[in-house]
């Protein structure tokens, strides 16, 4: 009786899209988010964090060096695409770091369990920003603070806003799901926060350079 010929294992080459998203894009994001203009925004808010900190969209750990190790007990870093550099950068900064490779839309934390939430240049790419912000509010203590530095929709000039809205559908696939046209402070307020922040173009008028930064506290809901 003749034996059946064994089939050769098939190997599927990764697509160009997969290579870009998994290999190229993380490097580009890390480089872009380390630019001086972005670091200046981080420096305005991250050092204010204290106690047990939840950092949403921790990525490659670019905020590590901005934390005050004297006031921060630990940082819980959440990101669906956690970068291996994050742990190294927090270790170098002397910050106790716990990583959670999960989405901010479903946080694995108890209610009122963190003192500070830090969110820098990440809300633009979260698929459901209101759900994520509602989760942040849930885990934040009533006396806690959300510290944020983000980029988004420019109220003025009108032409800049129109361009942001027009090119966002094409921009998202090449920029990791980044939306250029989100009103950051409006979203934070809609999720139940009292916002005390600032906004404006950094250095020059450009479609990605309209920044929001500041802090927000849980609003007292009726």
C-alpha positions in Angstrom: 0.0 0.0 0.0 1.4 3.3 -1.1 1.8 6.0 1.6 0.3 9.4 0.8 2.8 12.0 0.1 3.2 14.4 2.9 2.4 18.0 2.2 5.1 20.6 2.6 4.5 23.2 5.2 3.4 26.5 3.7 5.0 29.8 4.7 3.1 33.0 4.4 5.1 36.1 4.0 4.0 39.1 6.0 2.1 41.7 4.0 3.6 45.2 3.5 0.8 46.5 5.7 1.8 44.2 8.5 5.5 45.1 8.2 4.6 48.8 8.3 2.3 48.6 11.3 4.5 46.2 13.4 8.0 47.3 12.4 8.1 50.7 10.8 5.3 52.6 12.5 6.4 52.0 16.1 9.8 53.5 15.2 8.3 56.5 13.5 5.9 57.2 16.4 8.7 56.9 18.9 10.8 59.4 17.0 8.0 61.8 16.3 6.8 61.7 19.9 10.3 62.4 21.1 10.6 65.7 19.2 11.4 68.8 21.3 8.0 70.4 20.7 6.3 67.3 22.1 8.7 66.9 25.0 7.9 70.5 26.0 4.2 69.6 26.3 5.0 66.6 28.4 7.1 68.6 30.7 4.1 70.9 31.5 2.0 68.1 33.0 3.8 64.8 33.7 5.9 66.1 36.7 2.7 67.0 38.5 1.6 63.4 38.8 1.8 61.8 42.3 1.0 58.7 44.2 -0.3 55.7 42.2 -0.3 56.8 38.6 -2.2 55.3 35.7 -0.5 56.2 32.4 -2.8 55.6 29.4 -1.0 55.0 26.1 2.4 54.5 27.8 3.9 53.2 24.5 7.7 53.3 24.5 7.9 55.1 27.9 8.8 58.5 26.7 7.2 60.1 29.8 9.5 58.1 32.2 12.1 60.8 32.6 9.5 63.5 33.3 8.0 61.9 36.4 9.1 63.0 39.9 10.4 59.8 41.6 10.0 61.5 45.0 6.2 61.9 44.6 5.3 58.9 42.4 4.7 55.6 44.2 4.3 53.6 41.0 3.2 53.9 37.4 0.7 51.5 35.8 1.3 51.7 32.1 -1.6 50.7 29.8 -1.2 50.3 26.1 -2.4 47.7 23.5 0.9 48.1 21.7 3.3 48.2 24.6 6.9 48.8 23.5 9.8 46.9 25.1 11.6 50.2 25.6 9.0 51.3 28.2 10.3 49.1 31.0 13.9 50.1 30.3 13.1 53.8 30.3 11.2 53.6 33.6 14.0 51.5 35.2 16.5 54.1 34.1 14.3 56.8 35.7 14.1 54.9 39.0 10.3 54.6 38.7 8.4 51.5 39.8 6.6 50.4 36.6 3.9 47.9 36.0 2.9 47.2 32.5 -0.6 46.2 31.2 -0.7 45.5 27.4 -4.4 46.3 27.3 -6.8 48.9 25.9 -7.8 51.9 28.0 -11.4 51.2 27.1 -11.5 48.3 29.6 -9.1 49.0 32.5 -8.2 46.1 34.8 -8.4 48.3 37.9 -10.8 48.8 40.8 -12.9 51.9 41.2 -11.2 54.9 42.9 -7.8 53.1 42.9 -5.4 55.6 41.4 -4.3 59.1 42.5 -3.3 60.4 39.1 -4.0 59.6 35.4 -1.5 60.7 32.8 -2.5 60.9 29.1 -0.1 62.3 26.6 -0.6 62.2 22.8 -2.7 59.1 22.9 -6.4 60.1 22.9 -6.1 60.8 19.2 -5.7 57.1 18.4 -8.1 55.5 20.9 -11.1 54.0 18.9 -13.7 55.0 21.6 -12.3 58.0 23.4 -15.4 58.6 25.6 -15.4 55.0 26.8 -11.7 55.2 27.6 -12.1 58.6 29.5 -15.1 57.2 31.4 -12.9 54.3 32.5 -10.2 56.7 33.6 -12.7 58.6 35.6 -14.0 55.4 37.2 -10.5 54.3 38.5 -9.5 57.8 39.5 -10.0 58.8 43.2 -12.5 61.6 43.7 -9.6 63.7 44.9 -7.4 62.7 42.0 -6.4 64.5 38.8 -6.1 63.7 35.1 -3.1 65.3 33.6 -3.1 65.6 29.8 -1.1 66.8 26.8 -2.7 66.1 23.5 -3.1 67.3 19.9 -6.4 67.8 18.1 -8.9 70.0 16.4 -7.9 73.6 15.9 -10.9 75.9 16.5 -9.2 78.7 14.6 -8.2 79.4 11.8 -11.1 77.8 10.0 -9.0 76.7 7.1 -6.7 74.6 9.5 -9.8 72.9 11.0 -11.2 72.2 7.6 -7.9 70.6 6.4 -7.7 68.5 9.6 -11.2 67.2 9.0 -10.6 66.6 5.3 -7.4 64.6 5.6 -8.1 62.6 8.8 -9.6 59.6 7.0 -6.4 59.3 4.9 -4.1 60.1 7.8 -5.4 57.4 10.2 -4.1 54.3 8.4 -0.6 55.7 8.1 -0.4 57.2 11.6 -1.7 54.3 13.8 -5.3 55.4 13.9 -4.5 59.0 14.8 -7.4 61.5 14.4 -6.4 65.1 13.7 -9.8 66.5 14.3 -10.8 65.6 17.9 -11.8 68.3 20.3 -9.8 67.1 23.3 -11.3 69.3 26.0 -14.8 68.7 24.8 -14.3 64.9 25.0 -12.8 65.1 28.5 -15.7 67.2 29.7 -18.2 64.8 28.1 -16.8 62.0 30.2 -17.5 63.7 33.4 -14.5 65.9 34.2 -14.0 69.5 35.1 -11.3 70.8 32.8 -8.8 73.4 33.6 -6.4 73.6 30.7 -4.9 75.6 27.9 -4.7 75.2 24.1 -3.1 76.6 21.1 -0.7 76.1 18.2 2.9 75.4 19.2 5.5 77.5 17.3 3.5 77.6 14.0 0.1 76.9 12.5 0.1 73.4 11.2 -2.4 70.6 11.0 -0.8 68.5 13.8 0.5 71.3 15.9 -2.6 72.4 17.8 -2.1 71.2 21.3 -4.3 70.9 24.4 -2.7 70.6 27.9 -3.7 70.9 31.5 -5.5 69.0 34.1 -9.0 67.8 34.9 -10.8 66.6 38.0 -13.8 64.3 38.4 -17.0 66.4 38.3 -19.6 66.0 40.9 -22.5 64.3 39.2 -26.1 64.7 40.3 
